[in-house]
Amino acid sequence: MIGPPDRARAVELIQEANRNGARLSKACEELHIHVRTYQRWVSEGDVKVDQRPHAKRPTPKINYRKKKGQKF
């Protein structure tokens, strides 16, 4: 994961390169970022913060059985 400060800096660099005539794909390639990733980061005009740490993840059923003391 790229932290928010690094992500914002990467977006700044990509936008600057793009304003100076570089293709978006080449600017992203230089930072080892896929163009689609960049597009997700800047959708709706703001640099998005990574939401993966806040995702809801269900407990696997096998863990639930172990807690209940059930046999397999």
C-alpha positions as CSV (number, residue, x, y, z in Angstrom):
1,M,0.0,0.0,0.0
2,I,1.1,3.5,-0.7
3,G,0.5,5.9,2.2
4,P,-1.6,9.1,1.7
5,P,1.4,11.5,1.6
6,D,3.2,9.4,-1.0
7,R,0.0,8.9,-3.0
8,A,-0.6,12.7,-3.1
9,R,3.0,13.3,-4.2
10,A,2.8,10.6,-6.9
11,V,-0.4,12.3,-8.2
12,E,1.3,15.7,-8.2
13,L,4.3,14.3,-10.2
14,I,2.1,12.5,-12.7
15,Q,-0.1,15.6,-13.2
16,E,3.0,17.8,-13.6
17,A,4.5,15.4,-16.2
18,N,1.2,15.3,-18.0
19,R,0.9,19.1,-18.1
20,N,4.4,19.3,-19.6
21,G,3.5,17.0,-22.5
22,A,4.1,13.5,-21.2
23,R,1.5,10.9,-21.9
24,L,-0.4,9.7,-18.8
25,S,0.6,6.1,-19.4
26,K,4.3,7.0,-19.5
27,A,4.1,9.2,-16.5
28,C,2.5,6.4,-14.5
29,E,4.9,3.9,-15.8
30,E,7.9,5.9,-14.5
31,L,6.4,5.6,-11.0
32,H,5.5,1.9,-11.5
33,I,1.8,2.7,-11.1
34,H,-0.9,1.4,-13.5
35,V,-2.9,4.1,-15.2
36,R,-6.1,2.6,-13.9
37,T,-4.8,2.9,-10.3
38,Y,-4.0,6.6,-10.9
39,Q,-7.5,7.1,-12.3
40,R,-9.1,5.5,-9.2
41,W,-6.9,7.7,-7.0
42,V,-8.1,10.9,-8.6
43,S,-11.7,10.1,-9.4
44,E,-14.1,12.9,-8.5
45,G,-11.2,15.4,-8.4
46,D,-9.7,14.4,-5.0
47,V,-6.9,12.0,-4.1
48,K,-8.6,9.1,-2.6
49,V,-7.4,7.4,0.6
50,D,-7.0,3.6,0.5
51,Q,-10.2,2.1,1.9
52,R,-8.9,-1.5,2.1
53,P,-8.0,-1.3,5.9
54,H,-11.7,-0.4,6.6
55,A,-13.2,-3.2,4.5
56,K,-15.6,-5.6,6.3
57,R,-14.2,-9.1,6.2
58,P,-16.5,-11.9,7.3
59,T,-15.0,-14.6,9.6
60,P,-14.3,-17.8,7.7
61,K,-16.7,-20.6,8.6
62,I,-13.9,-22.9,9.6
63,N,-12.9,-20.5,12.4
64,Y,-16.5,-20.3,13.6
65,R,-16.7,-24.1,13.9
66,K,-13.5,-24.2,15.9
67,K,-14.8,-21.6,18.4
68,K,-18.1,-23.6,18.8
69,G,-16.1,-26.8,19.5
70,Q,-17.7,-28.7,16.5
71,K,-15.9,-31.5,14.8
72,F,-15.3,-31.6,11.1
